[in-house]
Amino acid sequence: MFGKLEVSRSYKDGFSVEKKRGYYLYRRGDKRVKLVAKKIELEVRPMPPINLPEKITDFFLVNYPKLHIAPGERIVVFLKVPIEVGVFFGGEPVDIFGHCKEEFSIYGPVDGGTLARRIDGGVVEEPVKWDGKSMIIPLRIKNYTGELKGASKLLLNGSYLDIYYGKKEVATEMVKLDIRKVASPRVRYLNKSYFKGLTRVRAKGQIFKKEETIEMGWGV
């Protein structure tokens, strides 16, 4: 499903590309786009759920079943969330479609919080069952405090988040949530894939190797 697709004649799989005289016609539902070339190469990429119905914010907030983490303990969990799918021609988006509800929320106070796409996520076990419509967020959580802590929210910036894919497999880079003693919980991107053998889609906001950090001072 994902990857580069060279089209020299008519094609149909979720969307269609019809060869016309002097151009190709891309169709999906009511959408129509003319692509002018003798032959075309499309790229189908999984994308974070921040672009539909239009890109209002780079952030999305994942809500998942609450975990109770004892002092000093850590765990790796796999959050399953819907993805968006982008179809690109010459590096430019031809179409973007998605598999999740279009809801938004404010993380933090109304007058100073972060506007984020609201996503309901589930916790899944290995081996993961891939469906091509969802992605897995490998989340490593560690409780550095001396108290029992709960975690049920994860705030992410989609413009800095690398995504990895196979034929149907889709996962973000590994993410770490540190619950600390004297400061706000902190989310960090770890610049590597948990799963082997997948192709990397580098985040649009990334130029150099980065360590994105997000403070979650309004609770996890």
C-alpha positions as CSV (number, residue, x, y, z in Angstrom):
1,M,0.0,0.0,0.0
2,F,2.8,2.4,0.9
3,G,5.8,3.4,-1.1
4,K,6.6,4.6,-4.6
5,L,4.2,3.7,-7.5
6,E,5.3,4.1,-11.1
7,V,2.2,4.5,-13.3
8,S,2.4,4.1,-17.1
9,R,-1.2,2.9,-17.6
10,S,-4.5,3.1,-15.8
11,Y,-4.3,2.0,-12.1
12,K,-6.9,1.4,-9.3
13,D,-6.4,0.6,-5.7
14,G,-8.3,2.8,-3.1
15,F,-7.8,5.6,-5.7
16,S,-7.5,5.5,-9.4
17,V,-5.2,6.9,-12.0
18,E,-6.6,6.9,-15.6
19,K,-4.3,7.5,-18.6
20,K,-5.6,10.2,-20.8
21,R,-4.2,11.9,-23.9
22,G,-1.4,14.0,-22.7
23,Y,-2.0,13.6,-18.9
24,Y,-3.2,11.3,-16.2
25,L,-6.4,11.8,-14.2
26,Y,-6.2,11.1,-10.4
27,R,-9.5,10.2,-8.8
28,R,-10.8,9.4,-5.3
29,G,-14.4,10.0,-4.6
30,D,-15.3,13.4,-5.9
31,K,-11.7,14.5,-6.1
32,R,-10.1,15.0,-9.5
33,V,-6.5,16.1,-10.2
34,K,-4.8,16.3,-13.6
35,L,-1.1,15.1,-13.6
36,V,0.7,16.1,-16.8
37,A,3.6,13.8,-17.7
38,K,4.4,10.9,-20.1
39,K,4.6,8.6,-17.1
40,I,4.2,9.4,-13.5
41,E,5.6,8.2,-10.2
42,L,3.4,8.6,-7.2
43,E,4.5,8.1,-3.6
44,V,1.9,7.0,-1.0
45,R,3.1,7.9,2.5
46,P,1.6,7.4,6.0
47,M,1.2,10.8,7.8
48,P,0.4,11.9,11.3
49,P,-3.2,12.9,11.9
50,I,-2.9,16.7,11.8
51,N,-3.8,17.6,8.2
52,L,-7.6,17.1,7.9
53,P,-10.0,18.7,7.4
54,E,-7.2,21.3,7.1
55,K,-4.0,21.8,9.0
56,I,-4.9,23.9,12.0
57,T,-2.2,22.7,14.4
58,D,0.9,20.6,14.4
59,F,0.0,18.9,17.7
60,F,-2.1,15.9,18.4
61,L,-3.1,14.6,21.8
62,V,-3.5,10.9,22.2
63,N,-5.8,9.7,25.0
64,Y,-5.3,6.0,26.0
65,P,-6.4,3.7,28.8
66,K,-4.7,4.8,32.1
67,L,-1.6,3.1,33.2
68,H,-0.5,3.0,36.9
69,I,3.2,3.0,37.2
70,A,5.0,2.3,40.5
71,P,8.0,4.4,41.7
72,G,11.1,3.8,39.7
73,E,9.4,1.5,37.2
74,R,9.4,1.8,33.4
75,I,7.4,0.1,30.6
76,V,7.2,0.1,26.8
77,V,3.6,0.3,25.5
78,F,2.3,0.3,22.0
79,L,-0.4,2.9,21.3
80,K,-2.6,2.3,18.2
81,V,-3.9,5.5,16.6
82,P,-5.4,6.3,13.2
83,I,-3.2,7.7,10.4
84,E,-3.7,9.9,7.4
85,V,-2.5,8.9,4.0
86,G,-0.8,11.3,1.6
87,V,-0.5,10.7,-2.2
88,F,2.5,12.8,-3.6
89,F,3.5,13.6,-7.2
90,G,7.0,15.2,-7.6
91,G,7.2,15.7,-3.8
92,E,3.9,17.8,-3.8
93,P,0.7,16.4,-2.2
94,V,-2.0,15.4,-4.7
95,D,-4.4,14.1,-2.1
96,I,-4.6,13.4,1.7
97,F,-7.3,11.3,3.3
98,G,-7.7,9.8,6.7
99,H,-9.2,7.3,9.0
100,C,-10.0,9.2,12.2
101,K,-12.6,11.6,13.5
102,E,-12.0,15.3,13.1
103,E,-11.9,16.5,16.7
104,F,-9.8,19.1,18.5
105,S,-9.1,20.0,22.2
106,I,-7.0,22.3,24.3
107,Y,-4.2,20.8,26.3
108,G,-3.8,23.1,29.3
109,P,-5.8,26.3,30.1
110,V,-8.1,27.8,27.5
111,D,-6.2,31.1,27.5
112,G,-2.7,29.6,27.2
113,G,-2.9,26.0,26.3
114,T,-2.0,24.1,23.2
115,L,-4.6,23.4,20.5
116,A,-4.3,19.8,19.4
117,R,-6.1,17.2,17.3
118,R,-7.8,14.9,19.7
119,I,-7.1,11.2,19.1
120,D,-8.5,8.2,20.9
121,G,-5.8,5.5,21.1
122,G,-5.7,1.9,22.3
123,V,-3.0,-0.1,23.9
124,V,-2.0,-3.2,21.9
125,E,0.3,-6.1,22.6
126,E,3.0,-7.7,20.5
127,P,2.9,-9.2,18.0
128,V,1.1,-6.2,16.5
129,K,-1.7,-6.9,14.0
130,W,-1.2,-4.3,11.2
131,D,-4.2,-3.0,9.2
132,G,-2.8,-0.3,7.1
133,K,-5.2,2.3,8.6
134,S,-3.5,2.8,11.9
135,M,0.0,3.4,13.2
136,I,1.8,2.2,16.3
137,I,3.5,4.7,18.7
138,P,6.1,2.8,20.7
139,L,6.1,4.7,24.0
140,R,8.6,4.2,26.7
141,I,7.4,5.5,30.1
142,K,9.6,5.8,33.2
143,N,8.4,7.0,36.6
144,Y,11.4,8.8,38.2
145,T,9.4,9.8,41.3
146,G,8.9,8.1,44.6
147,E,5.2,7.9,44.2
148,L,2.7,5.9,42.2
149,K,1.9,7.8,39.0
150,G,-0.8,7.5,36.3
151,A,-0.4,8.1,32.5
152,S,-3.2,8.4,30.0
153,K,-2.3,11.3,27.7
154,L,0.5,11.9,25.2
155,L,1.1,15.2,23.4
156,L,3.0,15.0,20.2
157,N,4.2,17.5,17.5
158,G,3.5,15.8,14.1
159,S,5.8,18.1,12.2
160,Y,8.8,16.7,14.0
161,L,7.7,13.1,14.2
162,D,9.4,10.5,12.0
163,I,7.2,7.7,10.6
164,Y,8.3,4.3,9.5
165,Y,6.4,2.0,7.1
166,G,6.4,-1.4,5.4
167,K,3.7,-2.8,3.1
168,K,1.0,-2.4,5.7
169,E,3.1,-1.7,8.8
170,V,3.2,1.9,10.1
171,A,4.9,3.1,13.3
172,T,6.3,6.3,14.6
173,E,9.9,6.6,15.9
174,M,10.2,5.6,19.5
175,V,8.9,8.2,22.0
176,K,9.9,8.5,25.6
177,L,7.8,9.9,28.4
178,D,9.7,10.8,31.6
179,I,7.7,11.4,34.7
180,R,10.1,13.4,36.9
181,K,10.4,14.4,40.5
182,V,10.8,18.2,40.4
183,A,9.7,19.2,36.9
184,S,7.0,18.7,34.4
185,P,6.7,15.3,32.6
186,R,8.7,15.5,29.4
187,V,8.2,13.8,26.0
188,R,11.2,13.1,23.9
189,Y,11.6,11.7,20.4
190,L,14.4,9.0,20.2
191,N,15.3,9.2,16.5
192,K,15.0,5.4,15.9
193,S,12.5,2.7,15.0
194,Y,11.4,0.0,17.4
195,F,10.5,-2.3,14.6
196,K,13.1,-3.6,12.1
197,G,13.0,-3.5,8.3
198,L,10.8,-0.4,7.8
199,T,11.3,2.6,5.6
200,R,11.7,6.0,7.2
201,V,9.7,9.1,6.3
202,R,11.7,11.9,7.7
203,A,9.6,14.6,9.5
204,K,9.1,17.7,7.4
205,G,10.2,19.9,10.3
206,Q,13.5,18.1,10.7
207,I,16.7,19.3,8.9
208,F,19.3,17.8,11.2
209,K,19.2,15.0,13.7
210,K,17.0,16.4,16.5
211,E,15.8,15.7,19.9
212,E,12.3,17.2,20.1
213,T,11.2,17.8,23.7
214,I,7.6,18.6,24.8
215,E,6.8,19.6,28.3
216,M,3.5,18.2,29.6
217,G,3.0,20.4,32.6
218,W,-0.8,20.0,32.6
219,G,-0.8,16.3,33.3
220,V,-0.2,13.0,31.6
